[in-house]
Amino acid sequence: MLTKDKIKKTIDSLPDNFTIEDVIEELIVIDKIEQGLKDIEEGNVYTTEEVKQRLSKWLK
C-alpha cells in the first residue's frame, strides 16, 4: 500500500520538471514492487519448474 510519505518521497526524487504521467508511472512501479515483495513474504511464488510447466505450451 502506498502511503503519503512514499508518495512525497517519490515526488521529491523526480527532477524539477515532470509530468503527471511521470508521477503515475513511478507510483505504479513502486506499487508493483511492493505487491511482489508481499507475494514473496506470503509464499505466493512459483518455482522455475512450475513456471516451465505452466508455460510449456508457449515455449515449444
C-alpha positions in Angstrom: 0.0 0.0 0.0 1.2 3.4 -0.9 1.4 6.0 1.9 1.6 9.8 1.8 5.3 9.5 2.9 6.1 7.2 -0.1 4.3 9.5 -2.5 6.1 12.5 -1.1 9.5 10.7 -1.4 8.6 9.7 -5.0 7.8 13.2 -6.0 11.0 14.5 -4.3 13.1 12.0 -6.2 11.8 13.3 -9.6 13.5 16.1 -11.5 12.2 19.7 -11.0 10.2 19.5 -14.2 8.0 16.4 -14.6 4.6 15.4 -15.9 1.7 13.8 -14.2 2.4 10.7 -16.3 6.0 10.6 -14.7 4.5 10.6 -11.2 1.9 8.0 -12.1 4.5 5.7 -13.7 6.8 5.9 -10.7 3.9 5.2 -8.3 2.8 2.2 -10.3 6.3 0.8 -10.3 6.6 1.2 -6.6 3.2 -0.3 -6.0 4.0 -3.3 -8.2 7.4 -3.9 -6.4 5.6 -3.8 -3.1 3.0 -6.2 -4.3 5.7 -8.6 -5.5 7.6 -8.4 -2.1 4.3 -9.1 -0.3 3.7 -12.1 -2.5 7.2 -13.4 -1.7 6.6 -13.0 2.0 3.3 -14.8 1.8 4.8 -17.6 -0.3 2.8 -16.8 -3.4 5.6 -17.7 -5.8 6.3 -20.3 -8.5 9.4 -22.4 -8.8 11.3 -22.5 -12.1 9.8 -25.9 -12.8 6.3 -24.8 -12.1 6.7 -21.8 -14.5 8.2 -24.1 -17.2 5.2 -26.5 -16.8 2.7 -23.6 -16.9 4.3 -22.0 -20.0 5.3 -25.2 -21.8 2.6 -24.9 -24.5 4.0 -21.5 -25.4 7.7 -22.3 -25.1 8.0 -25.0 -27.6 
